[in-house]
Amino acid sequence: MPRPRKNDPGALVGPIVDDFAQKLGHTLERFITGRIAKETKDLGRRGRPGRRGRRRRARVLCYYTGCKNVAAPRFGMFCAALHKGISKADKERYRAAHLRAVAKRK
């Protein structure tokens, strides 16, 4: 083990560095917690931060008359649960009826 020096600056500088590190840690902690609180407050008020002003698409229902399931574009706007397998002629008939009903509402 080396012999300690008489004029060792570590004894003088050590407490100063420790005090500085402690103050810096407290300052960073306050800054970070304040920033997190601000972001979470904004998140609760507006939804996700990157999606301001956007609205969700309207839920489109199956074109089959009386069906309340969600329509699937993959199946020609008929529900995947019950009506995806109906004949092409029936699908065209229900689409025409749907278009008439939508035009009547407007």
C-alpha positions as CSV (number, residue, x, y, z in Angstrom):
1,M,0.0,0.0,0.0
2,P,1.4,3.4,-1.0
3,R,2.2,5.9,1.7
4,P,-0.2,8.9,1.8
5,R,1.2,12.2,0.6
6,K,1.4,15.1,2.9
7,N,-0.2,17.6,0.6
8,D,-2.9,15.3,-0.9
9,P,-5.5,17.4,-2.8
10,G,-7.9,14.5,-2.7
11,A,-8.8,15.3,0.9
12,L,-9.8,18.8,-0.1
13,V,-11.4,18.1,-3.4
14,G,-13.3,15.0,-2.5
15,P,-15.9,16.6,-0.3
16,I,-16.4,19.4,-2.9
17,V,-16.9,16.9,-5.7
18,D,-19.3,14.8,-3.5
19,D,-21.4,17.9,-2.7
20,F,-21.5,18.9,-6.3
21,A,-22.6,15.4,-7.4
22,Q,-25.3,15.3,-4.8
23,K,-26.7,18.7,-5.8
24,L,-26.6,17.7,-9.5
25,G,-28.4,14.5,-8.7
26,H,-31.2,16.3,-6.8
27,T,-31.6,18.9,-9.6
28,L,-31.8,16.2,-12.3
29,E,-34.3,14.3,-10.3
30,R,-36.6,17.3,-9.9
31,F,-36.3,18.1,-13.6
32,I,-37.0,14.6,-14.7
33,T,-40.0,14.1,-12.3
34,G,-41.4,17.4,-13.4
35,R,-41.1,16.5,-17.0
36,I,-42.7,13.1,-16.5
37,A,-45.6,14.7,-14.6
38,K,-46.2,17.2,-17.4
39,E,-46.2,14.5,-20.1
40,T,-48.5,12.2,-18.1
41,K,-50.9,15.1,-17.4
42,D,-51.0,15.9,-21.2
43,L,-51.4,12.3,-22.0
44,G,-54.5,11.9,-19.8
45,R,-56.1,15.0,-21.3
46,R,-55.6,14.5,-25.0
47,G,-54.9,10.8,-25.6
48,R,-51.6,9.9,-27.1
49,P,-49.3,12.9,-27.6
50,G,-48.6,12.3,-31.3
51,R,-52.2,12.0,-32.5
52,R,-53.6,15.4,-31.8
53,G,-56.7,16.3,-33.7
54,R,-57.2,12.9,-35.3
55,R,-60.5,11.2,-35.0
56,R,-61.2,7.5,-35.1
57,R,-62.8,6.1,-38.2
58,A,-66.5,5.4,-38.0
59,R,-67.4,1.8,-37.4
60,V,-68.9,0.4,-40.5
61,L,-71.5,-2.4,-40.0
62,C,-72.1,-5.4,-42.2
63,Y,-74.1,-4.6,-45.3
64,Y,-76.4,-7.6,-44.6
65,T,-79.8,-6.3,-43.6
66,G,-80.3,-6.3,-39.8
67,C,-76.7,-7.5,-39.1
68,K,-74.9,-5.5,-36.4
69,N,-71.4,-7.1,-36.8
70,V,-68.4,-5.0,-38.0
71,A,-67.9,-5.1,-41.7
72,A,-64.7,-6.5,-43.2
73,P,-63.4,-4.8,-46.4
74,R,-61.6,-8.1,-47.2
75,F,-65.0,-9.8,-47.6
76,G,-66.7,-7.0,-49.5
77,M,-68.0,-5.1,-46.5
78,F,-69.8,-8.2,-45.0
79,C,-69.0,-9.5,-41.6
80,A,-66.4,-12.2,-41.3
81,A,-68.4,-14.1,-38.7
82,L,-71.6,-14.8,-40.6
83,H,-72.1,-13.4,-44.0
84,K,-68.7,-13.6,-45.8
85,G,-69.7,-16.7,-47.6
86,I,-73.0,-15.6,-49.2
87,S,-73.2,-15.7,-53.0
88,K,-71.9,-13.0,-55.2
89,A,-75.4,-12.1,-56.5
90,D,-76.7,-11.8,-52.9
91,K,-73.8,-9.6,-52.0
92,E,-74.5,-7.3,-55.0
93,R,-78.2,-7.1,-53.9
94,Y,-77.3,-6.2,-50.3
95,R,-74.8,-3.6,-51.5
96,A,-77.4,-2.0,-53.7
97,A,-79.9,-1.9,-50.8
98,H,-77.2,-0.4,-48.5
99,L,-76.4,2.3,-51.0
100,R,-80.1,3.2,-51.3
101,A,-80.4,3.4,-47.6
102,V,-77.4,5.6,-47.3
103,A,-78.7,7.9,-50.1
104,K,-82.1,8.1,-48.4
105,R,-80.5,9.3,-45.1
106,K,-78.7,12.2,-46.8
